[in-house]
């Protein structure tokens, strides 16, 4: 059975130059999509990934990460929209790197696709009426 999950990887500074993702692909046949990254030499690294693969390989890949000293966490932070506040101004559409907002061509209303959201929080800062919020 195939699994797809959004996860957060935090790895120590000494692992920043290691081929962590390469090994997930090569050794465990996992498919990844980097949703957010902060990787700087000599500092802690952070990757938010959508990781996909067969159940057994997925679990083995997560075990590899843990054994290597990488902290693996599920992406539990969700961004939500308060419909009662949204004015459909479109500020979120232009700022979203994941394309989680769509504009209806006829009504010009903005729809929010939570499943496409990568929880980068850019829309929260961009929203003038504070309709976007983080749900932990």
C-alpha positions in Angstrom: 0.0 0.0 0.0 1.3 3.5 -0.9 1.6 6.2 1.8 1.9 10.0 1.3 2.6 12.2 4.3 3.8 15.7 4.9 6.6 15.6 7.4 9.2 18.0 9.0 12.8 17.0 9.2 15.1 18.7 11.6 18.7 17.7 11.4 21.9 18.7 13.3 24.5 21.1 11.8 27.0 18.2 11.1 24.4 16.6 8.8 23.7 19.6 6.6 26.2 18.4 3.9 25.0 14.8 4.0 22.9 13.2 1.1 19.9 12.6 3.3 17.2 13.0 0.6 19.3 11.2 -2.0 19.4 8.1 0.2 15.6 8.2 0.7 15.2 8.1 -3.1 18.0 5.7 -3.9 17.9 3.2 -1.0 14.1 3.3 -0.2 12.5 4.3 -3.5 10.6 7.2 -2.0 9.3 10.2 -3.9 9.6 13.6 -2.3 8.4 17.1 -2.8 10.2 19.8 -0.9 7.6 22.2 0.5 9.9 24.4 2.6 13.6 24.3 3.3 16.1 26.1 5.5 19.5 24.6 5.1 22.6 26.6 5.9 26.1 25.3 6.5 27.1 24.9 10.2 23.5 25.5 11.3 20.5 23.2 12.1 18.7 22.2 8.9 14.9 22.1 8.4 13.0 20.5 5.6 9.3 20.2 5.1 8.6 17.4 2.7 5.7 15.5 1.2 7.1 12.0 1.2 5.5 9.2 -0.8 6.2 5.5 -1.2 5.2 1.9 -0.4 4.3 1.4 3.3 7.3 -0.9 4.1 9.8 1.3 2.3 8.3 4.4 3.8 8.7 3.1 7.4 12.3 1.9 6.6 13.1 5.3 5.3 11.8 7.0 8.4 13.8 4.5 10.6 16.9 5.4 8.6 16.4 9.1 9.3 15.8 8.5 13.0 18.9 6.3 13.2 21.0 9.0 11.5 20.0 11.6 14.1 17.3 13.4 12.1 14.2 14.4 14.1 11.1 13.4 12.1 7.8 15.1 13.0 4.5 15.1 11.2 3.4 18.4 9.8 0.6 19.1 12.3 0.3 22.8 11.7 -2.6 23.7 9.5 -3.5 27.0 7.9 -7.2 27.7 7.8 -9.4 30.5 6.5 -12.1 32.2 8.4 -14.9 32.6 5.8 -16.6 35.2 7.9 -13.6 37.5 7.6 -12.5 36.9 4.0 -13.2 39.7 1.6 -11.8 37.8 -1.4 -9.2 40.6 -2.0 -6.7 38.2 -3.6 -3.7 39.2 -1.5 -3.2 35.5 -0.6 -3.3 34.4 -4.2 -0.2 36.2 -5.3 1.9 35.4 -2.3 1.2 31.6 -2.0 4.1 29.5 -3.4 2.0 26.3 -3.4 -0.9 27.6 -5.4 -3.3 26.8 -2.6 -5.7 29.6 -3.6 -7.8 29.7 -6.8 -9.8 32.5 -8.3 -13.2 31.7 -9.8 -13.1 33.4 -13.2 -16.8 34.4 -13.0 -17.4 35.4 -9.4 -13.8 36.5 -8.6 -14.2 34.7 -5.3 -11.1 33.0 -3.8 -11.2 29.4 -2.8 -8.6 27.9 -0.4 -7.4 24.3 -1.1 -6.2 23.2 2.3 -4.7 20.0 0.8 -2.3 22.0 -1.3 -1.2 24.2 1.6 2.4 23.8 2.8 1.9 25.8 6.0 4.5 28.4 5.0 2.3 31.1 6.7 3.0 33.8 4.0 -0.8 34.2 3.5 -1.3 35.0 7.2 1.1 38.0 7.0 -0.4 39.1 3.6 -4.1 39.0 4.6 -5.2 42.5 5.4 -8.3 41.3 7.3 -6.7 38.5 9.1 -8.9 35.8 7.6 -6.0 33.3 7.5 -5.0 31.6 10.8 -2.7 28.8 12.0 -4.5 25.9 13.6 -2.1 23.7 15.7 
